[in-house]
Amino acid sequence: MKQLFKYFKSGVYALGMAAILALNPANADTTTEGPAPDFALKNNSGKNLRLSEFRGEVVMINFWASWCAPCRQEMPLLEELYSQYQPMGFTILGVNVEEDSSKAKQMLRDIPVSFPILFDNNSKVSKLYNVVAMPSTVLVDRNGNVRYLHQGYKPGYEDAYQQQVRALIRE
């Protein structure tokens, strides 16, 4: 019975997030400003990583979940972006928002990435960044300021990501 409730709870959460995505007219990008809230989360090796450790680099924080179809679609494109721009001072922090990280780890076996994956099992960082849609992507400049926010994903968003990353690298 406990296991059944767990699946029911996960399903309700997934449906709720899908409804938020569908009803949210601002699924494209938004320009924003201000300091990016610092945080520390464990990565897939068990080591704590802190956002402030990446000061001086352009950082993309991508909030995702294994149950999110657009997240699965976007992940290989993020890997391409990371591979292309990482030598120029760019990194991606993939933040998984699920309570149980085993599903995320399984997804990463199916869709491997080389950028750091962090686990926000208690949703503290997701709440800190007011994440209301999956995926949500935040671009942070070299000075630690939030510059762009993308909610959701549709094919073609990666073109905007690429333009924004290039612009931030040039600054």
mmCIF file of the C-alpha atoms, coordinates in Angstrom:
data_MODEL
# 
_entry.id   MODEL 
# 
loop_
_atom_site.group_PDB 
_atom_site.id 
_atom_site.type_symbol 
_atom_site.label_atom_id 
_atom_site.label_alt_id 
_atom_site.label_comp_id 
_atom_site.label_asym_id 
_atom_site.label_entity_id 
_atom_site.label_seq_id 
_atom_site.pdbx_PDB_ins_code 
_atom_site.Cartn_x 
_atom_site.Cartn_y 
_atom_site.Cartn_z 
_atom_site.occupancy 
_atom_site.B_iso_or_equiv 
_atom_site.pdbx_formal_charge 
_atom_site.auth_seq_id 
_atom_site.auth_comp_id 
_atom_site.auth_asym_id 
_atom_site.auth_atom_id 
_atom_site.pdbx_PDB_model_num 
ATOM 1   C CA . MET A 1 1   ? 0.000  0.000  0.000   1.00 0.00 ? 1   MET A CA 1 
ATOM 2   C CA . LYS A 1 2   ? 2.866  2.363  0.848   1.00 0.00 ? 2   LYS A CA 1 
ATOM 3   C CA . GLN A 1 3   ? 4.455  1.719  -2.563  1.00 0.00 ? 3   GLN A CA 1 
ATOM 4   C CA . LEU A 1 4   ? 1.113  2.369  -4.312  1.00 0.00 ? 4   LEU A CA 1 
ATOM 5   C CA . PHE A 1 5   ? 0.780  5.715  -2.513  1.00 0.00 ? 5   PHE A CA 1 
ATOM 6   C CA . LYS A 1 6   ? 4.323  6.627  -3.562  1.00 0.00 ? 6   LYS A CA 1 
ATOM 7   C CA . TYR A 1 7   ? 3.468  6.028  -7.251  1.00 0.00 ? 7   TYR A CA 1 
ATOM 8   C CA . PHE A 1 8   ? 0.184  7.919  -6.864  1.00 0.00 ? 8   PHE A CA 1 
ATOM 9   C CA . LYS A 1 9   ? 2.007  10.863 -5.275  1.00 0.00 ? 9   LYS A CA 1 
ATOM 10  C CA . SER A 1 10  ? 4.587  10.900 -8.103  1.00 0.00 ? 10  SER A CA 1 
ATOM 11  C CA . GLY A 1 11  ? 1.818  10.790 -10.703 1.00 0.00 ? 11  GLY A CA 1 
ATOM 12  C CA . VAL A 1 12  ? -0.085 13.659 -9.096  1.00 0.00 ? 12  VAL A CA 1 
ATOM 13  C CA . TYR A 1 13  ? 3.119  15.725 -8.946  1.00 0.00 ? 13  TYR A CA 1 
ATOM 14  C CA . ALA A 1 14  ? 3.864  14.993 -12.618 1.00 0.00 ? 14  ALA A CA 1 
ATOM 15  C CA . LEU A 1 15  ? 0.331  15.927 -13.679 1.00 0.00 ? 15  LEU A CA 1 
ATOM 16  C CA . GLY A 1 16  ? 0.508  19.118 -11.639 1.00 0.00 ? 16  GLY A CA 1 
ATOM 17  C CA . MET A 1 17  ? 3.784  20.134 -13.240 1.00 0.00 ? 17  MET A CA 1 
ATOM 18  C CA . ALA A 1 18  ? 2.401  19.312 -16.714 1.00 0.00 ? 18  ALA A CA 1 
ATOM 19  C CA . ALA A 1 19  ? -0.641 21.497 -16.006 1.00 0.00 ? 19  ALA A CA 1 
ATOM 20  C CA . ILE A 1 20  ? 1.559  24.374 -14.877 1.00 0.00 ? 20  ILE A CA 1 
ATOM 21  C CA . LEU A 1 21  ? 3.589  24.048 -18.057 1.00 0.00 ? 21  LEU A CA 1 
ATOM 22  C CA . ALA A 1 22  ? 0.505  23.944 -20.265 1.00 0.00 ? 22  ALA A CA 1 
ATOM 23  C CA . LEU A 1 23  ? -1.108 26.951 -18.593 1.00 0.00 ? 23  LEU A CA 1 
ATOM 24  C CA . ASN A 1 24  ? 2.038  29.047 -18.388 1.00 0.00 ? 24  ASN A CA 1 
ATOM 25  C CA . PRO A 1 25  ? 2.102  31.507 -21.321 1.00 0.00 ? 25  PRO A CA 1 
ATOM 26  C CA . ALA A 1 26  ? 5.704  32.503 -20.541 1.00 0.00 ? 26  ALA A CA 1 
ATOM 27  C CA . ASN A 1 27  ? 7.289  29.216 -21.543 1.00 0.00 ? 27  ASN A CA 1 
ATOM 28  C CA . ALA A 1 28  ? 9.845  30.978 -23.718 1.00 0.00 ? 28  ALA A CA 1 
ATOM 29  C CA . ASP A 1 29  ? 12.672 33.053 -22.352 1.00 0.00 ? 29  ASP A CA 1 
ATOM 30  C CA . THR A 1 30  ? 12.592 35.975 -19.996 1.00 0.00 ? 30  THR A CA 1 
ATOM 31  C CA . THR A 1 31  ? 15.364 38.448 -19.380 1.00 0.00 ? 31  THR A CA 1 
ATOM 32  C CA . THR A 1 32  ? 15.995 39.036 -15.713 1.00 0.00 ? 32  THR A CA 1 
ATOM 33  C CA . GLU A 1 33  ? 18.664 40.543 -13.511 1.00 0.00 ? 33  GLU A CA 1 
ATOM 34  C CA . GLY A 1 34  ? 20.069 40.273 -10.017 1.00 0.00 ? 34  GLY A CA 1 
ATOM 35  C CA . PRO A 1 35  ? 22.473 38.059 -8.105  1.00 0.00 ? 35  PRO A CA 1 
ATOM 36  C CA . ALA A 1 36  ? 21.971 34.320 -8.530  1.00 0.00 ? 36  ALA A CA 1 
ATOM 37  C CA . PRO A 1 37  ? 21.211 32.780 -5.130  1.00 0.00 ? 37  PRO A CA 1 
ATOM 38  C CA . ASP A 1 38  ? 24.145 30.632 -4.038  1.00 0.00 ? 38  ASP A CA 1 
ATOM 39  C CA . PHE A 1 39  ? 23.551 26.995 -3.169  1.00 0.00 ? 39  PHE A CA 1 
ATOM 40  C CA . ALA A 1 40  ? 25.393 23.747 -2.544  1.00 0.00 ? 40  ALA A CA 1 
ATOM 41  C CA . LEU A 1 41  ? 24.135 20.341 -3.684  1.00 0.00 ? 41  LEU A CA 1 
ATOM 42  C CA . LYS A 1 42  ? 25.634 16.870 -3.921  1.00 0.00 ? 42  LYS A CA 1 
ATOM 43  C CA . ASN A 1 43  ? 26.657 15.752 -7.391  1.00 0.00 ? 43  ASN A CA 1 
ATOM 44  C CA . ASN A 1 44  ? 26.382 12.242 -8.834  1.00 0.00 ? 44  ASN A CA 1 
ATOM 45  C CA . SER A 1 45  ? 29.726 11.365 -7.186  1.00 0.00 ? 45  SER A CA 1 
ATOM 46  C CA . GLY A 1 46  ? 28.491 12.438 -3.741  1.00 0.00 ? 46  GLY A CA 1 
ATOM 47  C CA . LYS A 1 47  ? 30.636 15.595 -3.659  1.00 0.00 ? 47  LYS A CA 1 
ATOM 48  C CA . ASN A 1 48  ? 29.086 18.947 -2.710  1.00 0.00 ? 48  ASN A CA 1 
ATOM 49  C CA . LEU A 1 49  ? 29.277 21.568 -5.452  1.00 0.00 ? 49  LEU A CA 1 
ATOM 50  C CA . ARG A 1 50  ? 28.538 25.226 -4.769  1.00 0.00 ? 50  ARG A CA 1 
ATOM 51  C CA . LEU A 1 51  ? 27.382 27.662 -7.457  1.00 0.00 ? 51  LEU A CA 1 
ATOM 52  C CA . SER A 1 52  ? 29.848 30.303 -6.228  1.00 0.00 ? 52  SER A CA 1 
ATOM 53  C CA . GLU A 1 53  ? 32.729 27.929 -7.109  1.00 0.00 ? 53  GLU A CA 1 
ATOM 54  C CA . PHE A 1 54  ? 31.946 28.697 -10.751 1.00 0.00 ? 54  PHE A CA 1 
ATOM 55  C CA . ARG A 1 55  ? 32.267 32.496 -10.422 1.00 0.00 ? 55  ARG A CA 1 
ATOM 56  C CA . GLY A 1 56  ? 34.131 33.756 -13.486 1.00 0.00 ? 56  GLY A CA 1 
ATOM 57  C CA . GLU A 1 57  ? 32.340 31.274 -15.763 1.00 0.00 ? 57  GLU A CA 1 
ATOM 58  C CA . VAL A 1 58  ? 29.024 31.526 -17.573 1.00 0.00 ? 58  VAL A CA 1 
ATOM 59  C CA . VAL A 1 59  ? 26.751 28.999 -15.852 1.00 0.00 ? 59  VAL A CA 1 
ATOM 60  C CA . MET A 1 60  ? 23.561 27.408 -17.091 1.00 0.00 ? 60  MET A CA 1 
ATOM 61  C CA . ILE A 1 61  ? 21.474 25.916 -14.277 1.00 0.00 ? 61  ILE A CA 1 
ATOM 62  C CA . ASN A 1 62  ? 19.018 23.437 -15.763 1.00 0.00 ? 62  ASN A CA 1 
ATOM 63  C CA . PHE A 1 63  ? 16.279 22.082 -13.466 1.00 0.00 ? 63  PHE A CA 1 
ATOM 64  C CA . TRP A 1 64  ? 14.959 18.746 -14.756 1.00 0.00 ? 64  TRP A CA 1 
ATOM 65  C CA . ALA A 1 65  ? 13.191 15.496 -13.846 1.00 0.00 ? 65  ALA A CA 1 
ATOM 66  C CA . SER A 1 66  ? 13.281 11.997 -15.341 1.00 0.00 ? 66  SER A CA 1 
ATOM 67  C CA . TRP A 1 67  ? 9.483  11.937 -15.830 1.00 0.00 ? 67  TRP A CA 1 
ATOM 68  C CA . CYS A 1 68  ? 9.630  15.125 -17.928 1.00 0.00 ? 68  CYS A CA 1 
ATOM 69  C CA . ALA A 1 69  ? 9.538  14.308 -21.674 1.00 0.00 ? 69  ALA A CA 1 
ATOM 70  C CA . PRO A 1 70  ? 10.822 17.767 -22.732 1.00 0.00 ? 70  PRO A CA 1 
ATOM 71  C CA . CYS A 1 71  ? 13.729 17.329 -20.271 1.00 0.00 ? 71  CYS A CA 1 
ATOM 72  C CA . ARG A 1 72  ? 14.666 14.053 -21.959 1.00 0.00 ? 72  ARG A CA 1 
ATOM 73  C CA . GLN A 1 73  ? 14.454 15.741 -25.359 1.00 0.00 ? 73  GLN A CA 1 
ATOM 74  C CA . GLU A 1 74  ? 16.548 18.702 -24.236 1.00 0.00 ? 74  GLU A CA 1 
ATOM 75  C CA . MET A 1 75  ? 19.321 16.796 -22.409 1.00 0.00 ? 75  MET A CA 1 
ATOM 76  C CA . PRO A 1 76  ? 21.355 15.708 -25.503 1.00 0.00 ? 76  PRO A CA 1 
ATOM 77  C CA . LEU A 1 77  ? 21.144 19.268 -26.859 1.00 0.00 ? 77  LEU A CA 1 
ATOM 78  C CA . LEU A 1 78  ? 22.502 20.624 -23.579 1.00 0.00 ? 78  LEU A CA 1 
ATOM 79  C CA . GLU A 1 79  ? 25.363 18.133 -23.837 1.00 0.00 ? 79  GLU A CA 1 
ATOM 80  C CA . GLU A 1 80  ? 26.194 19.507 -27.315 1.00 0.00 ? 80  GLU A CA 1 
ATOM 81  C CA . LEU A 1 81  ? 26.108 23.072 -25.981 1.00 0.00 ? 81  LEU A CA 1 
ATOM 82  C CA . TYR A 1 82  ? 28.353 22.096 -23.068 1.00 0.00 ? 82  TYR A CA 1 
ATOM 83  C CA . SER A 1 83  ? 30.859 20.334 -25.327 1.00 0.00 ? 83  SER A CA 1 
ATOM 84  C CA . GLN A 1 84  ? 31.027 23.314 -27.661 1.00 0.00 ? 84  GLN A CA 1 
ATOM 85  C CA . TYR A 1 85  ? 31.366 26.134 -25.109 1.00 0.00 ? 85  TYR A CA 1 
ATOM 86  C CA . GLN A 1 86  ? 32.960 24.518 -22.030 1.00 0.00 ? 86  GLN A CA 1 
ATOM 87  C CA . PRO A 1 87  ? 36.505 25.335 -23.253 1.00 0.00 ? 87  PRO A CA 1 
ATOM 88  C CA . MET A 1 88  ? 35.477 29.020 -23.384 1.00 0.00 ? 88  MET A CA 1 
ATOM 89  C CA . GLY A 1 89  ? 34.466 29.294 -19.730 1.00 0.00 ? 89  GLY A CA 1 
ATOM 90  C CA . PHE A 1 90  ? 30.939 27.857 -19.802 1.00 0.00 ? 90  PHE A CA 1 
ATOM 91  C CA . THR A 1 91  ? 29.436 25.139 -17.637 1.00 0.00 ? 91  THR A CA 1 
ATOM 92  C CA . ILE A 1 92  ? 26.070 23.536 -17.068 1.00 0.00 ? 92  ILE A CA 1 
ATOM 93  C CA . LEU A 1 93  ? 24.780 22.413 -13.688 1.00 0.00 ? 93  LEU A CA 1 
ATOM 94  C CA . GLY A 1 94  ? 21.965 19.930 -14.262 1.00 0.00 ? 94  GLY A CA 1 
ATOM 95  C CA . VAL A 1 95  ? 19.778 20.002 -11.142 1.00 0.00 ? 95  VAL A CA 1 
ATOM 96  C CA . ASN A 1 96  ? 17.488 17.005 -10.745 1.00 0.00 ? 96  ASN A CA 1 
ATOM 97  C CA . VAL A 1 97  ? 14.431 17.840 -8.634  1.00 0.00 ? 97  VAL A CA 1 
ATOM 98  C CA . GLU A 1 98  ? 13.166 14.366 -7.751  1.00 0.00 ? 98  GLU A CA 1 
ATOM 99  C CA . GLU A 1 99  ? 12.979 13.037 -4.186  1.00 0.00 ? 99  GLU A CA 1 
ATOM 100 C CA . ASP A 1 100 ? 14.341 9.673  -5.337  1.00 0.00 ? 100 ASP A CA 1 
ATOM 101 C CA . SER A 1 101 ? 17.499 10.120 -7.407  1.00 0.00 ? 101 SER A CA 1 
ATOM 102 C CA . SER A 1 102 ? 17.493 6.504  -8.662  1.00 0.00 ? 102 SER A CA 1 
ATOM 103 C CA . LYS A 1 103 ? 15.186 7.385  -11.582 1.00 0.00 ? 103 LYS A CA 1 
ATOM 104 C CA . ALA A 1 104 ? 17.442 10.283 -12.529 1.00 0.00 ? 104 ALA A CA 1 
ATOM 105 C CA . LYS A 1 105 ? 20.485 8.017  -12.437 1.00 0.00 ? 105 LYS A CA 1 
ATOM 106 C CA . GLN A 1 106 ? 18.700 5.516  -14.692 1.00 0.00 ? 106 GLN A CA 1 
ATOM 107 C CA . MET A 1 107 ? 17.864 8.296  -17.162 1.00 0.00 ? 107 MET A CA 1 
ATOM 108 C CA . LEU A 1 108 ? 21.507 9.376  -17.163 1.00 0.00 ? 108 LEU A CA 1 
ATOM 109 C CA . ARG A 1 109 ? 22.525 5.816  -18.074 1.00 0.00 ? 109 ARG A CA 1 
ATOM 110 C CA . ASP A 1 110 ? 20.163 6.089  -21.068 1.00 0.00 ? 110 ASP A CA 1 
ATOM 111 C CA . ILE A 1 111 ? 21.133 9.675  -21.935 1.00 0.00 ? 111 ILE A CA 1 
ATOM 112 C CA . PRO A 1 112 ? 24.681 10.202 -20.635 1.00 0.00 ? 112 PRO A CA 1 
ATOM 113 C CA . VAL A 1 113 ? 26.045 13.715 -20.140 1.00 0.00 ? 113 VAL A CA 1 
ATOM 114 C CA . SER A 1 114 ? 29.479 14.995 -19.145 1.00 0.00 ? 114 SER A CA 1 
ATOM 115 C CA . PHE A 1 115 ? 28.385 18.138 -17.285 1.00 0.00 ? 115 PHE A CA 1 
ATOM 116 C CA . PRO A 1 116 ? 27.826 18.051 -13.498 1.00 0.00 ? 116 PRO A CA 1 
ATOM 117 C CA . ILE A 1 117 ? 24.506 16.634 -12.291 1.00 0.00 ? 117 ILE A CA 1 
ATOM 118 C CA . LEU A 1 118 ? 23.287 17.783 -8.873  1.00 0.00 ? 118 LEU A CA 1 
ATOM 119 C CA . PHE A 1 119 ? 20.439 16.414 -6.765  1.00 0.00 ? 119 PHE A CA 1 
ATOM 120 C CA . ASP A 1 120 ? 17.877 18.722 -5.143  1.00 0.00 ? 120 ASP A CA 1 
ATOM 121 C CA . ASN A 1 121 ? 16.009 15.919 -3.342  1.00 0.00 ? 121 ASN A CA 1 
ATOM 122 C CA . ASN A 1 122 ? 14.279 18.245 -0.879  1.00 0.00 ? 122 ASN A CA 1 
ATOM 123 C CA . SER A 1 123 ? 13.494 21.002 -3.451  1.00 0.00 ? 123 SER A CA 1 
ATOM 124 C CA . LYS A 1 124 ? 15.301 23.724 -1.486  1.00 0.00 ? 124 LYS A CA 1 
ATOM 125 C CA . VAL A 1 125 ? 17.161 25.049 -4.534  1.00 0.00 ? 125 VAL A CA 1 
ATOM 126 C CA . SER A 1 126 ? 14.115 24.697 -6.794  1.00 0.00 ? 126 SER A CA 1 
ATOM 127 C CA . LYS A 1 127 ? 12.162 26.845 -4.335  1.00 0.00 ? 127 LYS A CA 1 
ATOM 128 C CA . LEU A 1 128 ? 15.058 29.298 -4.051  1.00 0.00 ? 128 LEU A CA 1 
ATOM 129 C CA . TYR A 1 129 ? 14.855 29.805 -7.835  1.00 0.00 ? 129 TYR A CA 1 
ATOM 130 C CA . ASN A 1 130 ? 11.018 29.724 -7.932  1.00 0.00 ? 130 ASN A CA 1 
ATOM 131 C CA . VAL A 1 131 ? 10.970 26.806 -10.368 1.00 0.00 ? 131 VAL A CA 1 
ATOM 132 C CA . VAL A 1 132 ? 7.391  26.297 -11.586 1.00 0.00 ? 132 VAL A CA 1 
ATOM 133 C CA . ALA A 1 133 ? 7.957  24.445 -14.873 1.00 0.00 ? 133 ALA A CA 1 
ATOM 134 C CA . MET A 1 134 ? 10.030 21.517 -16.104 1.00 0.00 ? 134 MET A CA 1 
ATOM 135 C CA . PRO A 1 135 ? 12.561 22.033 -17.433 1.00 0.00 ? 135 PRO A CA 1 
ATOM 136 C CA . SER A 1 136 ? 13.560 25.464 -16.174 1.00 0.00 ? 136 SER A CA 1 
ATOM 137 C CA . THR A 1 137 ? 16.855 26.959 -17.258 1.00 0.00 ? 137 THR A CA 1 
ATOM 138 C CA . VAL A 1 138 ? 18.686 29.891 -15.670 1.00 0.00 ? 138 VAL A CA 1 
ATOM 139 C CA . LEU A 1 139 ? 21.697 31.571 -17.296 1.00 0.00 ? 139 LEU A CA 1 
ATOM 140 C CA . VAL A 1 140 ? 24.151 33.224 -14.910 1.00 0.00 ? 140 VAL A CA 1 
ATOM 141 C CA . ASP A 1 141 ? 26.896 35.584 -16.112 1.00 0.00 ? 141 ASP A CA 1 
ATOM 142 C CA . ARG A 1 142 ? 30.554 35.556 -15.056 1.00 0.00 ? 142 ARG A CA 1 
ATOM 143 C CA . ASN A 1 143 ? 29.787 37.986 -12.201 1.00 0.00 ? 143 ASN A CA 1 
ATOM 144 C CA . GLY A 1 144 ? 27.169 35.692 -10.667 1.00 0.00 ? 144 GLY A CA 1 
ATOM 145 C CA . ASN A 1 145 ? 24.098 37.569 -11.908 1.00 0.00 ? 145 ASN A CA 1 
ATOM 146 C CA . VAL A 1 146 ? 20.997 35.905 -13.343 1.00 0.00 ? 146 VAL A CA 1 
ATOM 147 C CA . ARG A 1 147 ? 20.592 37.096 -16.922 1.00 0.00 ? 147 ARG A CA 1 
ATOM 148 C CA . TYR A 1 148 ? 18.031 34.820 -18.562 1.00 0.00 ? 148 TYR A CA 1 
ATOM 149 C CA . LEU A 1 149 ? 15.281 32.449 -17.462 1.00 0.00 ? 149 LEU A CA 1 
ATOM 150 C CA . HIS A 1 150 ? 13.665 29.851 -19.719 1.00 0.00 ? 150 HIS A CA 1 
ATOM 151 C CA . GLN A 1 151 ? 10.601 27.914 -18.571 1.00 0.00 ? 151 GLN A CA 1 
ATOM 152 C CA . GLY A 1 152 ? 9.741  24.742 -20.429 1.00 0.00 ? 152 GLY A CA 1 
ATOM 153 C CA . TYR A 1 153 ? 11.349 23.473 -23.606 1.00 0.00 ? 153 TYR A CA 1 
ATOM 154 C CA . LYS A 1 154 ? 10.296 23.265 -27.239 1.00 0.00 ? 154 LYS A CA 1 
ATOM 155 C CA . PRO A 1 155 ? 12.514 22.388 -30.204 1.00 0.00 ? 155 PRO A CA 1 
ATOM 156 C CA . GLY A 1 156 ? 14.365 25.531 -31.242 1.00 0.00 ? 156 GLY A CA 1 
ATOM 157 C CA . TYR A 1 157 ? 14.944 26.880 -27.716 1.00 0.00 ? 157 TYR A CA 1 
ATOM 158 C CA . GLU A 1 158 ? 18.521 25.635 -28.024 1.00 0.00 ? 158 GLU A CA 1 
ATOM 159 C CA . ASP A 1 159 ? 19.115 28.348 -30.657 1.00 0.00 ? 159 ASP A CA 1 
ATOM 160 C CA . ALA A 1 160 ? 18.236 31.012 -28.077 1.00 0.00 ? 160 ALA A CA 1 
ATOM 161 C CA . TYR A 1 161 ? 20.445 29.253 -25.520 1.00 0.00 ? 161 TYR A CA 1 
ATOM 162 C CA . GLN A 1 162 ? 23.351 29.310 -27.949 1.00 0.00 ? 162 GLN A CA 1 
ATOM 163 C CA . GLN A 1 163 ? 22.932 33.014 -28.765 1.00 0.00 ? 163 GLN A CA 1 
ATOM 164 C CA . GLN A 1 164 ? 22.671 33.953 -25.095 1.00 0.00 ? 164 GLN A CA 1 
ATOM 165 C CA . VAL A 1 165 ? 25.632 31.800 -24.043 1.00 0.00 ? 165 VAL A CA 1 
ATOM 166 C CA . ARG A 1 166 ? 27.789 33.282 -26.819 1.00 0.00 ? 166 ARG A CA 1 
ATOM 167 C CA . ALA A 1 167 ? 26.816 36.821 -25.796 1.00 0.00 ? 167 ALA A CA 1 
ATOM 168 C CA . LEU A 1 168 ? 27.607 36.149 -22.117 1.00 0.00 ? 168 LEU A CA 1 
ATOM 169 C CA . ILE A 1 169 ? 30.959 34.534 -22.964 1.00 0.00 ? 169 ILE A CA 1 
ATOM 170 C CA . ARG A 1 170 ? 31.936 37.647 -24.960 1.00 0.00 ? 170 ARG A CA 1 
ATOM 171 C CA . GLU A 1 171 ? 31.201 39.999 -22.044 1.00 0.00 ? 171 GLU A CA 1 
# 
